[in-house]
Amino acid sequence: MVIELVLFILFLVLAFLISKHFRVNHLPPSPFALPIIGHFHLLSPLIHRSFHDLSRRLGPVFFLRLGSLPCVVVSSPELAKEFLKTHELSFINRSETTAVERMTYNASFAFAPYGPYWKFIRKLSTNELLSGRSVDKFLPIRNQEYMRLIRLLAKKAKACEPVNLSEELPRVGHNIIGQMMLGKYSSASRAEKARLVVREATKIFGEFNFSDFNGIWKKLDLQGFQKRIDATHHKFDALVEEFIAEREELRKKNIDGGNSTSAEEKDVKGFLDVLLDKVEECKSSTENGEVEFSRNNVKGLITDLFSASIDTTSISMEWTLAELINHPEVLKKAREEIDRVVETGRLVGESDLPNLPYIQAIMKETFRLHPPLAFVARKCTQQSKVGKYIIPENTMLFVNIWAMARDPKNWENPLEFRPERFLQLDADDSTNAIDIRGQHFQYLPFGSGRRICPGLPLTMKMLPTLLAIMIQCFDLKVSGAECKNTSNGKVLEMDERPGFTTPRASDLVCVPVSRFSSPIKYP
């Protein structure tokens, strides 16, 4: 009994000394921490919600120690601007997890330190794949996938069968991104295999690995996590090698056969070819003027782009459709706008988007309430003084954009799904000036500054168009089992589940009801 009492007293003294140390070092306010685990006991699986609850008690900035990792959490636009703009270069890096390091061959673009390699890959991927010009070049691929989904939904509507949109929407994104990067798939089964492996990878990225937060246990596989990472990595590596080998064979055939005009060889030059050209340049040049670029860098970039784009876009579309099901008055206004802009008998297309402001406002409102990533995560590269606080080097920064979207100080009636807020034209109301490019710090769905998501131009063409097509062509009916009773009647459940992104807790399964008895033409 005496031993237990002594140990308990020592435990309290140690916790007190740790807390005192943090206060003396001019850190933001911090709750009581436990030895070894720090503040992990205060976090639920939905970490952004836990951060939000703590901010109500501790204020818009506070300090946590997660295992051995020091963290600062911010949930106000003013402080977000301080960290992400005023002190951007001090908080410009991201922290790589064990899963990211392994799955991206330790050659990640998204998580690479800010420097020559990151700048080189950013420029390459933006210019050749994600710029406005490149996005326009891949329009036929997107149109093809829009039509594939429409035909599937029409078939289900005719048979009065349900469709799981939580499975079909990622398939659309995967096929678009996959063909933009790798060219045409050789078979539908191969495309499906690629989709499933990518889904495994993105799931692992979003899972919590306790060893990542405890330096002394970094090499220990306490949760059996490393085995799963290795198994998924081997499958992904084999798949990417198949694509690269096939592309290399086509390139060789093209060189050996001269200028061919076959359809297959016309498809040879693409983003993967640009990457393979860079690998060859680095091999042949003894003094590469930019950075080292190997086959592993190619595979790491492919992994990055697949995992970063497919999950976020499909989840955003799923949240949007769920909100429209719950808000039929918004759906009605959106449909009326489409019917005014698009002539009878023609399917809405990307060229119509400038004339569909309400459709775009719906997407922006979804990004506000359900941001693709719940928080912006950065790593402090050097000790910095932000306001009255001194932030040590290697501290993790979390800007809780999910919480800022629900703060009545930033938004009127923040919990309401109201796209009209982005259309207000009152001269005294700056809401209409808010865009998605990271300059308004109460609204950061794609991040801010140099690290803003490079896929923004593609996302803002693809998602509003796909949304408009589905609104134009179908009603979506859900069963009562997927709804809950409220004062306004039955509505879809809108709970979240844990993950790297913030997906809905349950799949969105609907029976599509076609609005047209005869097919309509694509523009």
Residue pairs with C-beta under 8 A, 6 or more apart in sequence:
11 35
14 35
15 32
15 33
15 34
15 35
18 33
18 35
18 65
19 30
19 32
19 33
22 30
22 63
22 65
23 30
25 390
25 392
26 388
26 389
26 390
27 63
27 72
27 389
27 390
27 391
27 392
28 58
28 59
28 61
28 62
28 63
28 72
28 389
29 58
29 59
29 61
29 62
29 63
30 39
30 58
30 62
30 63
30 64
30 65
31 39
31 42
31 54
31 57
31 58
31 62
31 64
33 39
33 64
33 65
34 40
34 41
36 67
36 214
37 67
38 64
38 65
38 66
38 67
38 68
38 69
39 64
39 65
39 66
40 66
40 67
40 213
42 50
42 54
42 64
43 50
43 66
44 50
45 208
45 498
46 496
46 498
47 374
47 375
47 498
48 374
48 375
48 400
48 402
48 403
48 502
49 402
51 73
51 75
51 375
51 398
51 400
51 403
52 75
52 400
52 402
52 403
52 406
54 62
54 64
54 73
55 62
55 73
55 75
55 400
55 403
60 74
60 75
60 76
60 78
60 79
61 72
61 73
61 74
61 75
61 76
61 79
61 389
62 72
62 73
63 70
63 71
63 72
63 73
64 70
64 71
64 72
64 73
65 71
66 213
66 396
67 210
67 213
67 214
67 215
68 213
68 214
68 215
68 216
69 213
69 214
69 396
70 392
70 394
70 395
70 396
71 395
71 396
71 397
71 398
72 389
72 391
72 395
72 396
72 397
72 398
73 398
73 400
74 80
74 83
74 397
74 398
74 399
74 400
75 399
75 400
75 403
75 404
75 407
76 404
76 407
76 409
77 404
77 410
77 440
77 441
77 442
78 441
79 386
79 387
80 376
80 399
80 401
80 404
80 441
80 442
80 444
80 448
81 441
82 386
82 387
83 91
83 378
83 386
83 397
83 399
84 91
84 376
84 378
84 399
84 438
84 441
84 444
84 448
84 449
85 441
85 448
85 449
86 386
87 384
87 386
88 449
88 450
89 114
89 381
90 380
90 381
90 382
90 384
90 391
91 378
91 379
91 380
91 381
91 384
91 397
92 114
92 378
92 381
92 449
92 450
92 451
93 113
93 114
93 378
93 379
93 381
94 110
94 111
94 377
94 378
94 379
94 451
95 111
95 377
95 379
95 396
96 108
96 111
97 205
97 209
97 212
98 209
98 211
98 212
98 218
98 225
98 226
98 229
99 204
99 205
99 207
99 209
99 225
99 229
100 108
100 111
100 205
101 108
102 226
102 229
102 230
102 233
103 201
103 204
103 205
103 229
103 232
103 233
103 236
103 303
103 307
104 110
104 111
104 300
104 303
104 304
105 296
105 297
105 299
105 300
105 303
106 296
106 300
107 294
107 296
107 297
107 299
107 300
107 301
108 300
108 303
108 304
109 118
109 121
109 122
109 125
109 300
109 301
109 304
109 305
110 304
110 308
112 118
112 121
114 381
114 450
114 451
116 290
116 291
117 291
120 290
120 291
120 293
121 297
121 301
122 454
124 274
124 275
124 278
125 301
125 305
125 454
126 454
127 134
128 134
128 271
128 274
129 180
129 181
129 271
129 305
130 454
130 455
130 457
130 458
131 457
132 457
135 457
135 458
135 461
138 176
138 179
138 180
139 350
141 175
141 176
141 179
141 180
142 176
142 350
142 461
142 462
142 465
143 349
143 522
145 172
145 175
145 176
146 172
146 465
146 466
146 469
146 522
147 522
148 172
148 175
149 168
149 172
149 466
150 347
150 469
150 473
152 163
152 168
153 163
153 470
153 473
153 474
153 512
153 514
154 473
154 512
154 514
154 519
156 162
156 163
156 511
156 512
157 474
157 511
157 512
157 513
157 514
158 514
160 511
161 511
162 479
162 509
162 510
162 511
163 509
163 510
163 511
163 512
164 507
164 508
164 509
165 318
165 321
165 507
165 508
165 509
165 510
166 314
166 318
166 503
166 504
166 507
166 508
166 509
167 507
169 314
169 317
169 318
170 195
170 199
170 310
170 311
170 314
171 195
172 314
172 466
173 309
173 310
173 313
173 314
173 462
174 191
174 194
174 195
174 198
174 306
174 310
175 185
175 191
175 195
176 462
177 305
177 306
177 309
177 310
178 185
178 191
178 194
178 306
179 185
180 270
180 271
181 270
181 271
181 272
181 302
181 305
181 306
182 243
182 247
182 270
182 271
182 272
182 302
183 247
183 267
183 268
183 270
183 272
184 267
185 191
185 194
186 246
190 242
193 239
194 239
197 232
197 235
197 236
197 239
198 236
198 306
198 307
198 310
200 232
200 235
200 236
201 232
201 236
201 303
201 306
201 307
202 307
202 310
202 311
202 500
203 499
204 228
204 229
204 232
205 307
205 500
206 498
206 499
206 500
206 501
207 225
207 499
208 498
209 223
209 225
210 217
210 222
210 223
211 217
211 218
211 219
211 220
211 221
211 222
211 223
211 225
212 218
221 227
236 303
237 299
240 299
240 302
240 303
241 299
243 272
243 302
244 272
244 276
244 295
244 298
244 299
247 268
247 272
247 273
247 276
248 276
250 264
250 265
250 267
250 268
251 268
251 273
251 276
253 260
253 265
254 260
254 265
254 268
257 265
272 298
272 302
275 293
275 297
275 298
275 301
276 298
278 293
279 293
279 294
279 295
279 297
279 298
281 288
281 293
282 288
282 292
282 293
282 294
305 455
308 453
308 455
309 455
309 458
309 459
311 500
311 501
311 503
312 372
312 373
312 459
312 501
313 372
313 459
313 462
313 463
315 370
315 372
315 501
315 502
315 503
315 504
316 363
316 366
316 367
316 370
316 372
316 459
316 463
317 463
317 466
317 467
318 503
318 504
318 508
319 366
319 369
319 370
319 504
320 362
320 363
320 366
320 463
320 467
321 467
321 470
321 476
321 508
321 510
322 492
322 494
322 504
322 508
323 330
323 362
323 365
323 366
323 369
323 417
323 494
324 330
324 331
324 334
324 362
324 471
325 331
325 476
325 478
325 491
325 492
325 510
326 417
326 491
326 492
326 494
327 417
330 362
330 417
330 419
331 471
333 358
334 358
334 359
334 362
334 468
334 471
335 471
335 472
337 356
337 357
337 358
337 359
338 348
338 356
338 359
338 468
338 471
338 472
339 472
341 348
341 352
341 355
341 356
342 348
342 352
342 472
345 520
345 521
346 520
346 521
346 522
346 523
347 469
347 472
347 473
347 520
347 521
347 522
347 523
348 356
348 465
348 468
348 469
348 472
348 523
349 465
349 522
349 523
350 461
350 465
351 523
352 468
352 523
353 359
353 360
353 461
353 464
353 465
353 468
356 464
356 468
357 423
358 419
358 423
359 464
359 467
359 468
359 471
360 422
360 460
360 464
361 419
361 420
361 421
361 422
361 423
362 419
362 464
362 467
363 460
363 463
363 464
363 467
364 419
364 422
364 436
365 417
365 418
365 419
365 421
365 422
367 436
367 443
367 445
367 446
368 405
368 411
368 443
368 445
369 405
369 415
369 417
370 502
371 401
371 402
371 405
371 444
371 445
371 502
372 445
372 446
372 501
372 502
373 401
373 447
373 500
373 501
373 502
374 400
374 401
374 402
374 501
374 502
375 398
375 399
375 400
375 401
375 402
376 397
376 398
376 399
376 401
376 444
376 447
376 448
377 396
377 397
377 398
377 399
378 396
378 397
378 399
378 451
379 394
379 395
379 396
379 397
380 391
380 392
380 393
380 394
380 395
380 396
380 397
381 393
382 393
383 390
383 391
383 392
383 393
384 390
384 391
385 391
391 397
399 444
401 443
401 444
401 445
402 502
404 410
404 441
404 442
404 443
404 444
405 411
405 414
405 442
405 443
406 414
406 415
407 414
407 442
408 414
410 442
411 421
411 442
412 421
421 431
422 431
422 432
422 434
423 432
424 431
424 432
425 432
426 432
433 440
434 440
434 442
434 443
436 443
436 445
436 446
436 456
436 460
437 446
437 452
437 456
438 444
438 446
438 447
438 448
438 449
438 452
439 448
441 448
446 452
446 453
446 456
446 459
447 453
453 459
470 476
472 515
473 514
473 515
473 516
473 520
474 512
474 513
474 514
474 515
475 512
475 513
475 515
476 510
476 511
476 512
476 513
477 510
477 511
477 512
477 513
478 492
478 508
478 509
478 510
478 511
479 509
480 490
482 492
482 493
482 506
482 509
483 490
483 491
483 492
483 493
484 490
484 491
484 492
484 493
492 508
493 504
493 505
493 506
494 504
495 504
495 505
495 506
496 502
496 503
496 504
496 505
497 503
497 504
497 505
